[in-house]
Amino acid sequence: MLRKILLPVIFVILSYGFWISPNFQMISGGIAIFLFGMISLEESFKTFTGGTLETLLRNTTDKIWKSISFGIITTTIMQSSSLVSVITISFLSAGLIGLASGIGIIFGANLGTTTGAWLIAGIGLKVNIASYAMPILVFGIILIFQSQKMLKGIGYGLAGLGFLFLGIHFMKEGFEAFRDTIHLADYAVSGYKGLFLFTLIGIAATVIMQSSHATLVLTITALASQQITYDNALALAIGTNIGTTITALLGAIGANIEGKRLAVAHLIFNFITALIAILLIKQLMLSVDNISSLMGIASDNYTLKLAVFHTLFNLIGLILMTPLINNLVNILERFINVRRIMPCAPRYLNNAILEIPDAAVEAIHKEIIHLYQVCVDIISAGIAVPRTIIESDRDLDSVIFATKSIPPVDIEEYYEQHIKILYSAIIEFTSRLQAQKIPEYLANELYNLRLASRDVVEAVKGVKHLRSNLEQLAISKNIHIHKEYNTIRLELATILRDIARLSEMNDETDTILSLDTAKVRLKKHDQRVNKVLTKLIQEGNVNAYMATSLMNDSAYTYQIGSNLINMAQALFGVHGHMQKEAEKKLILDDADIDEVIKA
């Protein structure tokens, strides 16, 4: 509702400004070009993320200092703390990183964003960057139209850089031209009144433009042209820090509970940092003068002094808040509680991660594991072996063959009320991701994950078919059919136990061997049942009804077991497309299994 009102108001204000002032047109156009440059840089970044983000995040965020360093470096490279915040929320929602690591990245991003002020104040205002922008833009646009992914990514990066330079140039020229008509510094407000007023203006400008970098560039160019005072520029810089948290809060709307906690942590950090800057403004200004003097910055070089101030108060916030990260995590987890959700509700799928294919695929991977965990309950109930028994170290033979009764269970109702809803959400989310342009290796992984989700559901359907005969024949007085149906229960329970242990394995070779063992055992079981069935019929130990039931249910058992093993290979096997290719060469296929059995 707010956006519907705000957008027309912004359009009216801009239109009026364009009508009364050509210089306002130039400044606004400069901001627009600058923001478009940032969008192009983001597009360039996304082009190069394929396959590396997940690994990079896992390896560089396992300690707080690594997380902070990651935030500083990535924000310095991308020149967008908002983008880093949204990406961090996406990966946190997908379960790729923990909350403490995410908070560390956000803290580092705040310090990393100060490099933008140094680049603009130190270089951007001292050279004619428009002359560099034009050739960079030409080369960038040419490369964007190339089909090769790497060249296209480089093209977006160059185009983004060119647009950033061009935007800074137009903002600078616009403020310079204002000198002939109006002097905005005449409207300066001094003291704490001005500090609070321009802090609010900085917040508003950052919220509207959704970029603290753009607000800082606008502030620095206005300060360089003496259109605002140094004191008011400092207040604007403080305001940008608070305003940039709005982007993270908006990005967290579609995120899960962890993403929301991170967005609140971002707001807390920036608010406390800004509060410190306001309360200690005089002391900070004095410190800036001393630091600038030591660095050889002239006393009237207010643009560079603004960069010093921006870095100083963010650094103070980082130093004060870093030791409190674990305490902050505890507070957030205590007060922002997980709502009690139905088992069928998706835990990892949310709109916030669709923009980052790596994170989205990992979220789907985790959601299918969640689907499997939901399905284990009904599969174990279907074969009348409690899940607690399956996941324990108790002897399955003694438990299963001691069964005196098969408790009733409505698999159809459970499927409709739990499994179908979650499965539909996975398919819908997967389809939305497939509609985007994603790398081929991710598309292949997505395809395999979709097959895995289907395997889980097919296993449940197979148990539903198996169940009707199992209820009667697993407790039959006919010792022969009784034994065979309990053997079926034992085989499926053993596969479920094998899969439960897979998640605890760290060695990929052990995982492959475990799956191969399960495949061979399942094949041997199928062959044994067929041989036993023939003998039972020949010796007259079972009637036609029992024989037909066992034949059909043996086929269901083999299919259920195959579905579960294939699912386990996709979900609990090795990660990464290169490793997947190697795994295919190691894992046994049907021909290999037959050879093993013959041997």
C-alpha positions, 0 to 999 in steps of 0.5 A: 500500500505504501509503495502504491502511494509513494511511487506517484508522489516521487514521480510528481516531485521529480516531474516538478523538479525537471520542469523548474530546473535543468540542473536538477535534471542533470543531478537526478539523471546522474543518480539514475545512471549511477544506480543502473551501473550498480545493477549492471555490476550486480548482474556481472557478479551473478554471472560469476557466482555459479558453483563457487558461492557455496564452497566459498561461503563454507570455507570463509565463514566458519569463524567470526573473523573470517565472516567479517573479512568476507563481508569487507572484501565482497562489499569492497569488490561489489560496492554494494552492502545492500547486495551483500546483505540480501545474498547473506540472507539468502544463504542463511535461509538456505542453511548454507551458513549459521546466524553468527556467520551471517551477522559477521558478514553483515558487520564486515559489509558495513566497514567494506562499504566505506571504501566507496567514499574513499574511491569517490572522494580520493579519485572520482572528484579529482579526475575527469572520470567521464572521459574514462567512462565512455570507452569502458561503456563501449567495450562493456556493451560489446561484450554483453552481446557475446554468447560466452558466459565469461565475456558477458559477465565481464561486459556487465562489469565494465558497463556497470563501472562505466555507468558509475563513472558517468553518474558521478560525473553528472551529479558533480556537474549538476551541483557545480551548475547550481552555483549560478542559480542557487546555493543550497548551503544557505539552507544548512542547519547547525547544531544537533537540530541539523544533525538529526534533520540531515540524518533523517534526510540521509535515511529517507534518501537511502530508502528511496534509492535503495542504495547507501552508495548512491546517497554517499556519492550524492553527498560527496559531490554536493559537498565538493561543490559546497552545496552542503556544509561539512557538518550536514554531510556528516549527518547524511553519512550517518543516515545512510547507515540506518537507511541501508538496513531497510533493503535488508529488512525488505529482503527478509520479508520472504526469508525464513526465521533465520533471515529475519533474525539477520535483518534485525541484527543488521538494523541493531548494529547500524542503529547502535553505530549511528547512535554512537556517531550522533552522541560522540559527534564532537569527539569524532570530528576532533578525531577526524581532524587529527587522523586527517592531519596525520594522513596529510589530508588538508584541513579544508579537504572536506570530502576526504575528511567525510571518508575518514569520518565514515570509516571511523564510526563504522570501525568503532561500531565493528570493534564494539559489537564483534565481541557481542555477536554470540550474545546477540545470536542468543537474544535474537533466537530467544525473542524472535521465535520459530512459529509452530509450523505443520510438518508439511510446511516448507522450511527452506523455500522462500522468494528471497533465495530465487535470485541466487541459483546456488542458494536456491538449489541448496534450499531445494536439496534441504527441503527434499531431505525434509520431505524424506524425513516426513515420509520416513514416518509413514513408511516406517508406520506402513511396514509396522517398524517404529522409526525409533527402532529403525534409528536405534542399534536394536536388532531388527530381526528380533523386533520384526519377527516378534510382531504379533499385530500390525497397527492400522495406519491411513497412508492415503490420508497422511499423504494428502494432508502432509506429503502432497502439500510439501511435494507440490511446494517443492515442484512449484519452487523448482519450476520457478527456478528452472524458468530462470537462466541458470548454469547447465551444471545447476540445471542438471543438479536440479533435475536430479533433485526433482527425481529424488523428490519423486523417488521419495513420493513413489516409495510412499505410494509403493508402501501404500500398495504393499500395506493391504496384503502386509496387514494380513500376511505378516501375521498369518498362521501360515509360517511360510508366508509369515516369514516372507512378509516379515523378510520384506519388512526387514529389508525395507527397515534395513534400507531406512536404517542405512539411509539414516546413517548416511547423513552421519558419514563424512567420508564420501567413499563410505557413502558410495560403498554403503549405497552399493551394499544396499543395492546388492542386498536388495537385488539378492533379496529380490532374487531369493524371494522369486526362488523361494516363491517357486519352491513354495508353490511347487511344494504346496506350502502357499495357496494361489492368493498368497503366491500372487500377493507375494509375487506382486509385493516382492516387486513393490519391495524392490521398487520401493527399495530402489526409489529410496536408494536412488533418493539417498544417492542424490541427497546424501551423495557427494556435492559439486558437479565435478564430484558428481561425475566422479561418483557416477564412475565409482557407484555400481550400476545394474550390470555391476550388481549382477556381476557382484552377485554372480561372484 
